[in-house]
Amino acid sequence: MLYLHEPTSNTLPERSKMEGWMVTVAIEEDGDDEAFRHVTYAVATDDPAEAVKLSLKDSGAKAAMVNCPLEEEQLQRLGLQPGELIALHRDEVDPIIPRPRRH
């Protein structure tokens, strides 16, 4: 028989809900497969695979790396809504904060 118990004071606090990911992409420079530039994105989706897909689509890059989760408050400060992304850093200019884009 299964009994359900009320949470006790020993229960761990629930983590804040993660709402996005920081993703870095590597873009080949002028067809040189050994020279790359990097762009770092904030992506407002809770799925890391979707964050990678959106970053690759926006940048045209062939490789991406998920850096870390972003919380809702961080995304709000950037003005992002679900499904949007924004470039935070490019090799040419740092930092850049353009308008969010929706894909």
Biotite code that builds the C-alpha atoms (Angstrom):
import biotite.structure as struc

atoms = struc.array([
    struc.Atom([0.000, 0.000, 0.000], chain_id="A", res_id=1, res_name="MET", atom_name="CA", element="C"),
    struc.Atom([1.284, 3.501, -0.889], chain_id="A", res_id=2, res_name="LEU", atom_name="CA", element="C"),
    struc.Atom([1.042, 6.295, 1.644], chain_id="A", res_id=3, res_name="TYR", atom_name="CA", element="C"),
    struc.Atom([1.555, 9.931, 0.757], chain_id="A", res_id=4, res_name="LEU", atom_name="CA", element="C"),
    struc.Atom([3.212, 12.059, 3.396], chain_id="A", res_id=5, res_name="HIS", atom_name="CA", element="C"),
    struc.Atom([3.080, 15.777, 3.921], chain_id="A", res_id=6, res_name="GLU", atom_name="CA", element="C"),
    struc.Atom([6.407, 17.568, 3.286], chain_id="A", res_id=7, res_name="PRO", atom_name="CA", element="C"),
    struc.Atom([8.490, 18.021, 6.407], chain_id="A", res_id=8, res_name="THR", atom_name="CA", element="C"),
    struc.Atom([10.914, 20.735, 7.394], chain_id="A", res_id=9, res_name="SER", atom_name="CA", element="C"),
    struc.Atom([13.691, 18.470, 6.051], chain_id="A", res_id=10, res_name="ASN", atom_name="CA", element="C"),
    struc.Atom([12.362, 18.854, 2.510], chain_id="A", res_id=11, res_name="THR", atom_name="CA", element="C"),
    struc.Atom([14.774, 20.703, 0.249], chain_id="A", res_id=12, res_name="LEU", atom_name="CA", element="C"),
    struc.Atom([13.510, 24.026, -1.102], chain_id="A", res_id=13, res_name="PRO", atom_name="CA", element="C"),
    struc.Atom([12.348, 23.966, -4.709], chain_id="A", res_id=14, res_name="GLU", atom_name="CA", element="C"),
    struc.Atom([14.843, 25.494, -7.141], chain_id="A", res_id=15, res_name="ARG", atom_name="CA", element="C"),
    struc.Atom([13.724, 28.560, -8.994], chain_id="A", res_id=16, res_name="SER", atom_name="CA", element="C"),
    struc.Atom([12.328, 27.703, -12.399], chain_id="A", res_id=17, res_name="LYS", atom_name="CA", element="C"),
    struc.Atom([14.901, 27.951, -15.139], chain_id="A", res_id=18, res_name="MET", atom_name="CA", element="C"),
    struc.Atom([13.649, 29.861, -18.157], chain_id="A", res_id=19, res_name="GLU", atom_name="CA", element="C"),
    struc.Atom([16.587, 30.095, -20.551], chain_id="A", res_id=20, res_name="GLY", atom_name="CA", element="C"),
    struc.Atom([20.149, 29.276, -21.552], chain_id="A", res_id=21, res_name="TRP", atom_name="CA", element="C"),
    struc.Atom([23.341, 31.054, -22.480], chain_id="A", res_id=22, res_name="MET", atom_name="CA", element="C"),
    struc.Atom([24.773, 29.565, -25.690], chain_id="A", res_id=23, res_name="VAL", atom_name="CA", element="C"),
    struc.Atom([28.061, 30.290, -27.497], chain_id="A", res_id=24, res_name="THR", atom_name="CA", element="C"),
    struc.Atom([28.439, 29.550, -31.207], chain_id="A", res_id=25, res_name="VAL", atom_name="CA", element="C"),
    struc.Atom([31.624, 29.294, -33.266], chain_id="A", res_id=26, res_name="ALA", atom_name="CA", element="C"),
    struc.Atom([31.477, 30.811, -36.757], chain_id="A", res_id=27, res_name="ILE", atom_name="CA", element="C"),
    struc.Atom([34.109, 30.099, -39.400], chain_id="A", res_id=28, res_name="GLU", atom_name="CA", element="C"),
    struc.Atom([35.797, 33.208, -40.745], chain_id="A", res_id=29, res_name="GLU", atom_name="CA", element="C"),
    struc.Atom([36.004, 33.511, -44.534], chain_id="A", res_id=30, res_name="ASP", atom_name="CA", element="C"),
    struc.Atom([35.957, 29.753, -45.156], chain_id="A", res_id=31, res_name="GLY", atom_name="CA", element="C"),
    struc.Atom([39.066, 29.208, -43.020], chain_id="A", res_id=32, res_name="ASP", atom_name="CA", element="C"),
    struc.Atom([38.277, 26.078, -41.006], chain_id="A", res_id=33, res_name="ASP", atom_name="CA", element="C"),
    struc.Atom([40.890, 27.033, -38.401], chain_id="A", res_id=34, res_name="GLU", atom_name="CA", element="C"),
    struc.Atom([39.807, 30.652, -37.791], chain_id="A", res_id=35, res_name="ALA", atom_name="CA", element="C"),
    struc.Atom([36.643, 31.240, -35.796], chain_id="A", res_id=36, res_name="PHE", atom_name="CA", element="C"),
    struc.Atom([34.797, 34.080, -34.188], chain_id="A", res_id=37, res_name="ARG", atom_name="CA", element="C"),
    struc.Atom([32.409, 33.559, -31.298], chain_id="A", res_id=38, res_name="HIS", atom_name="CA", element="C"),
    struc.Atom([28.958, 34.926, -30.501], chain_id="A", res_id=39, res_name="VAL", atom_name="CA", element="C"),
    struc.Atom([27.279, 34.388, -27.131], chain_id="A", res_id=40, res_name="THR", atom_name="CA", element="C"),
    struc.Atom([23.480, 34.409, -26.961], chain_id="A", res_id=41, res_name="TYR", atom_name="CA", element="C"),
    struc.Atom([20.858, 34.560, -24.237], chain_id="A", res_id=42, res_name="ALA", atom_name="CA", element="C"),
    struc.Atom([17.985, 32.338, -25.376], chain_id="A", res_id=43, res_name="VAL", atom_name="CA", element="C"),
    struc.Atom([14.565, 32.354, -23.704], chain_id="A", res_id=44, res_name="ALA", atom_name="CA", element="C"),
    struc.Atom([13.608, 28.673, -23.794], chain_id="A", res_id=45, res_name="THR", atom_name="CA", element="C"),
    struc.Atom([13.727, 26.075, -21.047], chain_id="A", res_id=46, res_name="ASP", atom_name="CA", element="C"),
    struc.Atom([14.943, 23.370, -23.467], chain_id="A", res_id=47, res_name="ASP", atom_name="CA", element="C"),
    struc.Atom([18.746, 23.457, -23.976], chain_id="A", res_id=48, res_name="PRO", atom_name="CA", element="C"),
    struc.Atom([18.473, 21.613, -27.325], chain_id="A", res_id=49, res_name="ALA", atom_name="CA", element="C"),
    struc.Atom([16.014, 24.243, -28.590], chain_id="A", res_id=50, res_name="GLU", atom_name="CA", element="C"),
    struc.Atom([18.348, 27.007, -27.343], chain_id="A", res_id=51, res_name="ALA", atom_name="CA", element="C"),
    struc.Atom([21.158, 25.512, -29.444], chain_id="A", res_id=52, res_name="VAL", atom_name="CA", element="C"),
    struc.Atom([18.894, 25.186, -32.516], chain_id="A", res_id=53, res_name="LYS", atom_name="CA", element="C"),
    struc.Atom([17.751, 28.823, -32.272], chain_id="A", res_id=54, res_name="LEU", atom_name="CA", element="C"),
    struc.Atom([21.333, 30.066, -31.841], chain_id="A", res_id=55, res_name="SER", atom_name="CA", element="C"),
    struc.Atom([22.607, 28.040, -34.807], chain_id="A", res_id=56, res_name="LEU", atom_name="CA", element="C"),
    struc.Atom([19.713, 29.236, -36.976], chain_id="A", res_id=57, res_name="LYS", atom_name="CA", element="C"),
    struc.Atom([20.306, 32.892, -36.091], chain_id="A", res_id=58, res_name="ASP", atom_name="CA", element="C"),
    struc.Atom([24.076, 32.799, -36.554], chain_id="A", res_id=59, res_name="SER", atom_name="CA", element="C"),
    struc.Atom([24.506, 30.330, -39.406], chain_id="A", res_id=60, res_name="GLY", atom_name="CA", element="C"),
    struc.Atom([27.157, 28.609, -37.293], chain_id="A", res_id=61, res_name="ALA", atom_name="CA", element="C"),
    struc.Atom([27.856, 24.879, -37.393], chain_id="A", res_id=62, res_name="LYS", atom_name="CA", element="C"),
    struc.Atom([28.870, 24.419, -33.750], chain_id="A", res_id=63, res_name="ALA", atom_name="CA", element="C"),
    struc.Atom([27.401, 25.574, -30.443], chain_id="A", res_id=64, res_name="ALA", atom_name="CA", element="C"),
    struc.Atom([27.988, 25.042, -26.742], chain_id="A", res_id=65, res_name="MET", atom_name="CA", element="C"),
    struc.Atom([25.459, 25.495, -23.927], chain_id="A", res_id=66, res_name="VAL", atom_name="CA", element="C"),
    struc.Atom([27.186, 27.586, -21.262], chain_id="A", res_id=67, res_name="ASN", atom_name="CA", element="C"),
    struc.Atom([24.773, 27.921, -18.363], chain_id="A", res_id=68, res_name="CYS", atom_name="CA", element="C"),
    struc.Atom([21.119, 28.274, -17.385], chain_id="A", res_id=69, res_name="PRO", atom_name="CA", element="C"),
    struc.Atom([19.489, 31.691, -17.152], chain_id="A", res_id=70, res_name="LEU", atom_name="CA", element="C"),
    struc.Atom([16.710, 32.498, -14.724], chain_id="A", res_id=71, res_name="GLU", atom_name="CA", element="C"),
    struc.Atom([13.540, 34.380, -15.539], chain_id="A", res_id=72, res_name="GLU", atom_name="CA", element="C"),
    struc.Atom([14.740, 37.582, -13.840], chain_id="A", res_id=73, res_name="GLU", atom_name="CA", element="C"),
    struc.Atom([17.888, 37.658, -15.982], chain_id="A", res_id=74, res_name="GLN", atom_name="CA", element="C"),
    struc.Atom([15.854, 37.227, -19.170], chain_id="A", res_id=75, res_name="LEU", atom_name="CA", element="C"),
    struc.Atom([13.433, 39.982, -18.110], chain_id="A", res_id=76, res_name="GLN", atom_name="CA", element="C"),
    struc.Atom([16.333, 42.411, -17.599], chain_id="A", res_id=77, res_name="ARG", atom_name="CA", element="C"),
    struc.Atom([17.335, 41.711, -21.210], chain_id="A", res_id=78, res_name="LEU", atom_name="CA", element="C"),
    struc.Atom([13.763, 42.260, -22.403], chain_id="A", res_id=79, res_name="GLY", atom_name="CA", element="C"),
    struc.Atom([13.378, 38.695, -23.700], chain_id="A", res_id=80, res_name="LEU", atom_name="CA", element="C"),
    struc.Atom([10.083, 36.867, -24.116], chain_id="A", res_id=81, res_name="GLN", atom_name="CA", element="C"),
    struc.Atom([9.741, 33.078, -24.559], chain_id="A", res_id=82, res_name="PRO", atom_name="CA", element="C"),
    struc.Atom([11.226, 31.960, -27.885], chain_id="A", res_id=83, res_name="GLY", atom_name="CA", element="C"),
    struc.Atom([13.402, 35.067, -28.327], chain_id="A", res_id=84, res_name="GLU", atom_name="CA", element="C"),
    struc.Atom([17.179, 35.370, -28.294], chain_id="A", res_id=85, res_name="LEU", atom_name="CA", element="C"),
    struc.Atom([19.690, 38.178, -28.130], chain_id="A", res_id=86, res_name="ILE", atom_name="CA", element="C"),
    struc.Atom([23.422, 38.331, -28.855], chain_id="A", res_id=87, res_name="ALA", atom_name="CA", element="C"),
    struc.Atom([25.285, 39.332, -25.693], chain_id="A", res_id=88, res_name="LEU", atom_name="CA", element="C"),
    struc.Atom([28.869, 39.193, -26.956], chain_id="A", res_id=89, res_name="HIS", atom_name="CA", element="C"),
    struc.Atom([30.582, 39.100, -30.331], chain_id="A", res_id=90, res_name="ARG", atom_name="CA", element="C"),
    struc.Atom([34.310, 39.051, -30.916], chain_id="A", res_id=91, res_name="ASP", atom_name="CA", element="C"),
    struc.Atom([34.148, 42.362, -32.811], chain_id="A", res_id=92, res_name="GLU", atom_name="CA", element="C"),
    struc.Atom([32.251, 44.339, -30.153], chain_id="A", res_id=93, res_name="VAL", atom_name="CA", element="C"),
    struc.Atom([31.774, 43.565, -26.476], chain_id="A", res_id=94, res_name="ASP", atom_name="CA", element="C"),
    struc.Atom([29.215, 43.853, -25.009], chain_id="A", res_id=95, res_name="PRO", atom_name="CA", element="C"),
    struc.Atom([26.373, 44.392, -27.456], chain_id="A", res_id=96, res_name="ILE", atom_name="CA", element="C"),
    struc.Atom([22.756, 44.523, -26.443], chain_id="A", res_id=97, res_name="ILE", atom_name="CA", element="C"),
    struc.Atom([20.630, 44.764, -29.595], chain_id="A", res_id=98, res_name="PRO", atom_name="CA", element="C"),
    struc.Atom([16.888, 44.235, -29.704], chain_id="A", res_id=99, res_name="ARG", atom_name="CA", element="C"),
    struc.Atom([15.596, 40.692, -29.006], chain_id="A", res_id=100, res_name="PRO", atom_name="CA", element="C"),
    struc.Atom([14.649, 38.581, -32.039], chain_id="A", res_id=101, res_name="ARG", atom_name="CA", element="C"),
    struc.Atom([11.923, 35.957, -32.329], chain_id="A", res_id=102, res_name="ARG", atom_name="CA", element="C"),
    struc.Atom([12.355, 32.871, -34.515], chain_id="A", res_id=103, res_name="HIS", atom_name="CA", element="C"),
])
